[in-house]
Structure formats: structure tokens, C-alpha cells
Amino acid sequence: MRRVPPLPYKDFYYPLNVFMHILTHEEGGVRYLHYGLFTHPDERIADAQERSTELLLARLPPPPARLLDVGVGLGTTLARLVDLGYDATGITPDQKQVAMLAGLPVECIRFEDYPPSSFDAIVFQESSQYIESNALFSRARELAPRVIVLDEFSLRPIDAPGALHSFAGFLDTASRHDFRLIEEVDLSAQAAPTIDYFNARLARYRAPLIQDLGITGEQVDDLIASGVRYREFYRDGTYGYRLLQFMRS
């Protein structure tokens, strides 16, 4: 019988635990949960993910600026910010994530509930999609003059459960809360190979995913079907990936 070492991410919410298990098998570990930005399809996903973080870091005010990292994931970006000399605080509503990040300045709280404070910038690295846009910019007004977003959006109308934020609606909401768009970079073509990476591996890892994580074959099948649909949304321009910078007027 195959012995499986303890998996610290086993109880992460599905499907993050699935993606982490695949990355652990393929790459020997997991540093990030976010998309990679690929320069060519065969590039290592770890390098592509690091490129995403470097793109974000290049937009930040210099240390020791005070930063709020919303949705810390595995804490890799937050640890990098601290090492660079930033006065950085990370937040997540997920207690399981907080428990894995001992030693980092992380609070277990929703962004919508964060009390008024004074940061130089707020960073959303694929976390803005989980926050209603009006609530996001309403709270951001009480926290910082600058908002930096790396995330995916619906670029065209789509009527489907769990659809991404409307890009046009997101920009309109920012404007209504006096946040002016100062930079927009379309990264859709660079981000899409991340979907291909997992689509190519889900069926291959079907048995280990079921055995090691305790998920069902139906869940794996659903992820495979969802991945195919998701990639088509990127291919036909329904979904896209953007780097956005806003400044409060």
C-alpha cells in the first residue's frame, strides 16, 4: 500500500488543494497559488508565477511603505515584502491559511471588515474577484490612496453561476469611489497557459487526487470539464487577465 506523507494543504478548500497537490508532484513544492505569466508555453510554472510577483513588486512604492496584502495565499509574496523592508500586513478570512503562516504579520479578517487605517497601497493578487466591487472600493477609500490589482475579469457579458466580475463594472465602481485608473496591462495571453498546465495534468493525477485528498472521481471530472470551458472563455475573449493601478482622486 502506498504511504502518503502528511499533506499540510489536504484540508484546504477544494479545488485549491487539488492544484497544490499537482504542483507538489510536478514541481516538488508550492510557493504560489496564483496564475503564472508565461513567455512561452513550456516554461516552468514556478518561473511564470515568479514573473507575476516581480511585475507586482515593480509597481509598489519604495520601502518602508505601509502595504496591505489582501488574500495572502501561502504567504510567499507577503514574506518577500517583509524581507524587502516594507511595513506589510497580510489578511485572509481563511483560518487554515493563517495557521500555515506562523511568523508572518497575518490577520484572519475579511477585507470588507478591516477597520479604517492608513496604508500607502493595497495589493490584490487574485483576491479582488472574491470581494463585491462596491464593498472593495468603499473600504479601500478608508485605507489607502493607491490600489494595485492583478486579477481576471469577465470582459463580455456572461450569465453563468460563479462568473467573474465584470471588467467594465469594476472600472465604473472604482470611478464612482474616486479611484482613477492610471495603468492597465492586458496579460490574458500570458496567463492562459496556466489553465493549460492544469488541464493537461488533472486526468493524469486522477488516482492520486482521489486517494491522497479524499475527493471523489466526480469532483475530478467536474474540474476537468470546468477547465476546458474556462480555457475556451479565455480563447474567445469572454475572460481576461489584467494588471490595474488606481489612485484616489
N, C-alpha and C positions, 0 to 999 in steps of 0.2 A: 504494500500500500504506500503510495507517495506521501511523504511527510511534507507538510506545508509550514514554513516558519510563520511566526506571528505577523499579521498584517496590520500595521497601525491605522491604515485607512479603510479596513474592512467595513466599519460601521459608518463611514462617510455616506452621505445620502447618494442614492442612485440617480444619475449614472456616473457621478464623479469617481466613485470607487472603481467602476469599470475602466475608465480612462487611465486612472492611476495604476491599475493592475497591468494593463497593457504596456504602459510606459516602463514600469518596473521590469517586466520581462524583456522588453525590446532594448531599453536604454540603460538598464542596471540601476535605475533610481528615478525619482521625480523631483524636480526643482520648481516647476511652474505648472499651473493649471490652465493658463491662458493660451490663446492661439499663438502659433509661430508666424513670422513674416518671412517667407521663403524667397530666396533669389533664384533657386532652381528646384525642381520637384524632388530630386534625390538628395537634397541637403539634409543633414541630421536635424531632427526636430528640436533638439536642445539648442542648437546654434540659432535656429529660426526664432525660438522663443526668447533667447537672449537678445536678439536684434530688436524685438518688440520693446523689451525693457530699456535698451540703450536709446531707442527713439523717444521714449518717455522721459528718461533722465536728461536728455538734451534740451527738453523744454522747461525744466524746473529752474526757479530762481536759485542763485548760489547758496550753499550752506553758510551759516546755520539757520536758514529759513525754516519757519514752522510749517509743517506739512501734515495733512490728514489723508491717510491711505485708506480708502473705503473698500471693504471686501478684500481682506489680506490674503486669502487663499492659503498657501503653505508658508507665507511669511518671507519668501525669498527676496521680493522687492523691498519690503519693509526693512529687513536686515541690511540690505545694500544701502538704503537711505541712511540708516543709523551709522553704518561704517563710514559713509561719506561725510558725516558730521552734521546731518540735518537733525533738527528737533522734530522728529517724526512720531506720530501716533497712528496706530492701525486700529480699525474697528471691523467687527463682523458680528452678526447675530447668532452665529453657529458656535455653540459651546465646545463641540468636538474639535473644531479648528483651534480655538483658543487653547485647549488642553495640549495641543501639539506644539505650541509656540512659547514654551517656557523661556524666560529671559528676554523676550521682546516686549516693547511697550504696546500691548494689545488690550483693547476693551471689548467686552461682549455687549454690544448695543447696536440697535438699528440706526442707520444714518438719520432717518426721519425723527428719531428720538434724541439725537445728540444735542446737548444744551448749547445755547449761544456761547461762542468763544471767538478767538482771534487767531486765525491761521493765515499764512501768506498764500497758500494754494491748497486746493483739494484735488486729489487724484482718484479717478475711477478707471481702473484697469479691468474692463469687462465686468463691472459691477453696476453700472448705471441702468442696465436692462432689467434689473430686479427691483427698481425703485420707480414708482409712478412719477412722471416727469414734473408735474406741478409741485409735488412734495419735494422732489430733489432740488429744484431751483429756489423754491421758497425757503428751504433750510439752508441752502448754500449762501443765500443773501445774508444770513445771520452769522456766517462762519468765515468767509474769505472773499477777497475781491477777484480771485482767479480760479477757474475750474478747467481741468485738463481731463479729457475723456478719450480712452481707447476702447472702442466697442463696435458691435454690429447692430444694424438697424434694418427695418423694412423701408425700402426705397420706393416701393409701389404699394398701392392698397392691397391688403390680403385679409380675407375673412377666414381665420383658422384659429383653433384653440392654441394658446401659448405663443401667438405671433409676436415678433419683436416690436419694440417701439417704432412708431412712425418717425422717420428721419425729419420730415417736414414739420411734424408736430413737435418734435423735440426742439428744433431750432426756434419755432414760434414761441414755445413756452419759455425758453431762455430769454428771448427778446422781451416778453411780457414781464419778466422779473429783472429787467435792466441788465442782462448779461449780453454783451456784444461779441459776436463771433469774430475772432481775429486770425484764426488759422483753420483750414480744413484740408486734410490729406486723404485721398481715396486709396485705401490699402486692400481693397477687395481681392485683387488678383494675387497679392502676396499671401493673404490669409487663407484663401480657399484650399490650398494643398494640405492644410491641417485636417480638413474634413476627409480628404482622400487618404491621408495617413491612417486614420482610424477605420474608415470604411474598408480598407484593404486588410485589416487585421482582426476585425470583430469575429468573422466566421472562423478564422484560424484558431482563435483563442476561446472558442465557444466552450469546450470541455473544461479548461482551467477556470474560466469565469464562473461556471456553474458550481464546480467542486470547491473552489477556494473562497468565493464570495457568498455562496449560498443563494445566488439569484436563480431564476428559472430560465429554461430554454426559451419560453415565450418572451421574456424580457430581452434576451439577446436578439431574438428575431425582430422584436419591435425596434431595437436600436439599429439593426442593420437596415430595415426598411426606412426608418426615420433619417438615417444618414444619407441614403440615396435621394430621398425627397429634398433634404436640406442642401445637398450639393447642387441639385437642379435649381433651387431658389437662387443660389449664387450665380449659376451659369446663365439664367435668364434675366438677371438683374433685379429680382424681387428683393433679395437681401444683399447687403453690402457692409463693408467694414471701414470705419473712419477713425482718424485722429482729429480731435477737435480741441481748440483752445478758446475759452471765453474770458472776457474781462468785464467786470461790473462797471457800468457807466457812471 
